[in-house]
């Protein structure tokens, strides 16, 4: 599990890697668009422009997300990561719809691709940069457990597949130009653009949907819930029961709240020590977790009493 300070450092490093990579990709694809008259490259460049803007937003979002809780935001600023994640998904969906429309229009007004070999070379280089960037950013995302960084890694990966698709279309155009099927080569550019649009639409929709649900105070994912149950199970023989166990996630931060039902006969110091132990185990075993454990006295209607058993610590004379 990554310490908080190291996690913040990794998030900032991922944002810097993303920003630097998108600047290089922007320059590369802008040069490609000037030299190669291609709608597919224009689409790829548009996605990179969005990626560059999101990288800048991500950098500042990471800084804000790492601010400590204050009077205005008692649970911290972690949700801004989900806002950044949702923004990326929504903008990519918009680009996919716009480019799909442009691709369909270009089927009726086709233009011949100039210097397809240059387009192929630029697209291959872009694809390599994107895939290398995605591997690096996703590795950092796993270490710092940041949804915004993970979304940026997915974006890079998606751009890699897009550039690869565009490269394949240029290669096919070159091959077709040397055969009797040459007249069909002009349709490859809009076809590749349409394929790219569909390629980014569905993952972007899933990304936006996931982020929006997280903004609605979604509980921990299944793995996190199972870990909560695992830690609480260790104390089943030391307390009456657990009530109102709730959890939620906010960016990379997780919150767990519960009521620890203890017998009235248990001394306050022992009850406090037990609550602190539960709190400690939850914080140590769930990434970036803040636990709130409340002590509630047993009114003899708990699970132990309902199952005809005595509450722990109660004497038989009671």
C-alpha positions in Angstrom: 0.0 0.0 0.0 1.4 3.4 -1.0 1.9 6.0 1.8 -0.1 9.2 1.4 2.9 11.5 0.6 4.3 9.1 -1.9 0.9 8.7 -3.5 0.6 12.4 -4.0 4.1 12.5 -5.6 3.1 9.7 -8.0 -0.1 11.4 -9.0 1.8 14.6 -9.8 4.4 12.6 -11.8 1.7 10.9 -13.8 0.1 14.3 -14.6 3.5 15.6 -15.7 4.2 12.6 -17.9 0.7 13.0 -19.5 1.2 16.7 -20.1 4.7 16.2 -21.6 3.5 13.3 -23.8 0.5 15.2 -25.1 2.7 18.2 -26.1 4.9 16.0 -28.1 1.9 14.3 -29.7 0.2 17.6 -30.5 3.3 18.9 -32.4 3.7 15.6 -34.2 0.1 15.3 -35.3 -0.1 19.0 -36.3 2.9 18.6 -38.5 1.3 15.4 -40.0 -2.0 17.3 -40.7 -0.1 20.0 -42.6 1.8 17.5 -44.7 -1.0 14.9 -45.2 -4.5 16.0 -46.1 -6.4 13.5 -44.0 -9.6 13.6 -42.0 -8.5 10.7 -39.9 -5.3 12.6 -38.8 -7.5 15.6 -38.1 -9.7 13.4 -35.8 -6.6 12.0 -34.1 -5.2 15.6 -33.6 -8.6 16.7 -32.1 -8.4 13.9 -29.6 -4.9 14.9 -28.7 -6.0 18.5 -28.2 -8.6 17.2 -25.8 -6.0 15.1 -24.1 -3.7 18.1 -23.7 -6.5 20.2 -22.1 -7.4 17.3 -19.8 -3.7 16.9 -18.8 -3.6 20.5 -17.7 -6.9 20.1 -15.8 -5.5 16.8 -14.3 -2.4 18.5 -13.1 -4.3 21.1 -11.2 -7.0 18.6 -10.1 -4.3 16.4 -8.5 -3.0 19.4 -6.6 -6.6 20.3 -5.4 -7.4 16.6 -4.6 -4.4 16.4 -2.2 -5.5 19.4 -0.1 -6.4 18.3 3.4 -10.0 18.5 4.7 -11.2 21.9 5.9 -14.3 23.7 7.2 -15.6 24.0 3.6 -15.0 20.4 2.6 -15.0 18.1 5.7 -14.2 15.0 3.7 -11.5 16.6 1.6 -11.3 17.4 -2.1 -11.0 13.9 -3.5 -14.2 14.0 -5.6 -12.5 16.4 -8.1 -10.8 13.3 -9.5 -14.1 11.9 -10.5 -15.1 15.3 -12.0 -11.9 15.2 -14.1 -12.7 11.6 -15.1 -16.2 12.4 -16.1 -15.1 15.5 -18.1 -12.7 13.4 -20.1 -15.4 10.9 -20.9 -18.0 13.5 -21.9 -15.6 15.5 -24.2 -14.4 12.3 -25.9 -18.0 11.3 -26.6 -18.6 14.7 -28.2 -15.6 14.3 -30.4 -16.7 10.9 -31.5 -20.2 12.2 -32.5 -18.7 15.2 -34.4 -16.2 13.1 -36.2 -18.7 10.4 -37.1 -20.8 13.1 -38.8 -17.8 14.5 -40.6 -16.8 10.9 -41.8 -20.3 10.3 -43.2 -20.2 13.6 -45.0 -16.8 12.8 -46.5 -18.2 9.6 -48.0 -20.2 11.8 -50.4 -17.3 14.3 -50.9 -14.2 12.2 -51.0 -10.7 13.6 -51.3 -7.5 11.8 -52.2 -4.9 11.4 -49.5 -1.7 13.1 -50.2 1.6 11.4 -49.2 0.1 8.4 -47.4 3.6 7.1 -46.5 4.2 10.2 -44.4 0.8 9.7 -42.8 1.7 6.0 -42.0 5.0 7.0 -40.5 3.5 9.8 -38.3 0.7 7.5 -37.1 3.1 4.6 -36.2 5.3 7.0 -34.1 2.2 8.4 -32.4 0.9 5.0 -31.6 4.2 3.9 -30.0 4.3 7.1 -27.9 0.7 6.6 -26.8 1.2 2.9 -25.8 4.5 3.6 -23.9 2.8 6.5 -22.2 -0.3 4.4 -21.2 1.9 1.6 -19.7 3.8 4.2 -17.6 0.7 6.1 -16.5 -1.4 3.0 -15.7 1.5 1.7 -13.6 1.6 4.9 -11.6 -2.2 4.7 -11.3 -2.0 1.2 -9.8 0.5 2.4 -7.2 -1.3 5.6 -6.2 -4.9 4.2 -6.7 -6.1 7.4 -8.4 -9.2 7.2 -10.7 -8.3 10.4 -12.5 -4.8 9.1 -13.3 -6.2 5.7 -14.3 -8.7 7.5 -16.7 -5.7 9.4 -18.3 -3.9 6.1 -18.8 -7.0 4.6 -20.5 -7.1 7.8 -22.7 -3.5 7.2 -23.7 -4.2 3.6 -24.5 -7.2 4.5 -26.5 -5.2 7.0 -28.5 -2.7 4.4 -29.2 -5.3 2.1 -30.8 -6.7 5.1 -32.7 -3.3 6.0 -34.2 -2.7 2.3 -35.0 -6.1 2.2 -36.8 -5.1 5.3 -38.8 -1.7 3.8 -39.7 -3.4 0.7 -41.0 -5.7 2.8 -43.2 -2.7 4.6 -44.7 -0.9 1.3 -45.3 -4.0 0.0 -47.1 -4.2 3.1 -49.2 -0.7 2.6 -50.3 -1.3 -1.0 -51.2 -4.6 -0.3 -53.0 -2.9 2.5 -55.1 -0.8 -0.2 -56.8 -3.8 -2.4 -57.7 -6.9 -2.2 -59.8 -8.8 -1.2 -56.7 -7.2 2.2 -56.7 -10.5 4.1 -57.0 -11.6 2.7 -53.6 -8.6 4.1 -51.8 -10.3 7.5 -51.4 -12.9 5.9 -49.1 -10.3 4.6 -46.6 -9.8 8.0 -44.9 -13.5 8.5 -43.9 -13.9 4.8 -43.2 -10.9 5.0 -40.8 -12.4 8.2 -39.2 -15.7 6.4 -38.6 -14.0 3.4 -37.2 -12.0 5.7 -34.8 -15.1 7.5 -33.7 -16.8 4.2 -32.8 -13.6 3.0 -31.1 -13.6 5.9 -28.7 -17.4 6.3 -28.2 -18.1 3.1 -26.2 -15.1 3.2 -23.8 -15.7 7.0 -23.3 -19.3 6.3 -22.4 -18.3 3.7 -19.8 -15.7 6.1 -18.4 -18.2 8.9 -18.0 -20.8 6.6 -16.5 -18.4 5.2 -14.0 -17.3 8.7 -12.9 -20.9 10.0 -12.6 -21.9 7.1 -10.4 -18.8 7.7 -8.2 -19.9 11.3 -7.8 -23.2 10.0 -6.3 -21.3 8.8 -3.2 -21.0 5.2 -4.4 -19.9 2.7 -1.8 -16.6 0.8 -2.0 -16.2 -1.6 -4.8 -16.7 -5.3 -4.1 -13.1 -6.0 -3.1 -13.2 -3.1 -0.6 -16.4 -4.3 0.9 -15.1 -7.8 1.3 -12.0 -6.4 3.1 -14.2 -4.4 5.5 -16.1 -7.6 6.3 -12.8 -9.5 6.7 -11.5 -7.0 9.3 -14.7 -6.8 11.2 -15.0 -10.6 11.4 -11.9 -10.7 13.6 -13.9 -8.9 16.3 -17.1 -10.9 16.3 -16.2 -12.7 19.5 -15.3 -9.4 21.3 -18.4 -7.4 20.7 -22.2 -7.9 20.5 -22.6 -6.8 16.8 -21.9 -4.2 14.2 -24.6 -1.8 13.0 -25.0 0.7 10.2 -21.9 -0.3 8.4 -21.5 2.2 5.5 -18.8 3.1 3.1 -18.1 5.5 0.3 -15.3 6.5 -2.0 -14.1 10.0 -2.9 -11.4 10.0 -5.5 -8.7 7.7 -4.2 -9.9 8.2 -0.6 -12.2 5.7 1.0 -14.5 6.2 4.1 -16.0 3.6 6.4 -18.5 4.3 9.2 -20.0 1.8 11.6 -21.4 1.4 15.1 -19.8 -1.0 17.4 -22.3 -2.5 19.8 -20.7 -3.4 23.2 -22.1 -4.6 26.5 -22.9 -2.0 29.1 -20.7 -3.9 31.7 -17.6 -3.3 29.6 -15.4 -0.5 31.1 -15.1 2.6 28.9 -11.4 2.3 28.5 -11.7 -1.2 27.2 -14.5 -0.2 24.9 -12.4 2.7 23.6 -9.4 0.5 23.1 -11.5 -2.0 21.1 -13.0 0.7 18.9 -9.5 2.1 18.2 -8.3 -1.4 17.3 -11.1 -1.8 14.7 -10.4 1.7 13.4 -6.7 0.9 13.0 -7.2 -2.4 11.2 -9.6 -0.8 8.7 -7.2 2.1 8.0 -4.2 -0.3 7.6 -5.9 -2.8 5.2 -8.0 -0.5 3.0 -6.1 1.9 0.8 -6.4 5.6 1.8 -9.1 4.8 4.3 -10.6 7.0 7.0 -12.7 5.0 9.4 -15.2 6.3 12.0 -16.2 3.8 14.7 -18.9 4.8 17.1 -19.5 2.9 20.4 -23.1 2.0 21.2 -24.2 0.3 24.4 -26.0 -3.0 24.0 -29.7 -2.8 24.9 -29.9 -6.6 25.0 -31.7 -6.8 21.6 -28.6 -7.5 19.6 -27.8 -10.5 17.5 -26.3 -12.4 20.4 -29.4 -12.0 22.5 -31.7 -12.8 19.6 -29.8 -16.0 19.1 -30.3 -17.0 22.8 -26.7 -16.3 23.6 -25.2 -14.0 26.2 -23.4 -10.9 25.3 -19.7 -11.2 25.8 -18.3 -9.7 29.0 -21.8 -10.1 30.7 -21.8 -12.1 33.9 -24.1 -15.0 34.3 -25.8 -13.3 37.2 -27.1 -10.5 35.0 
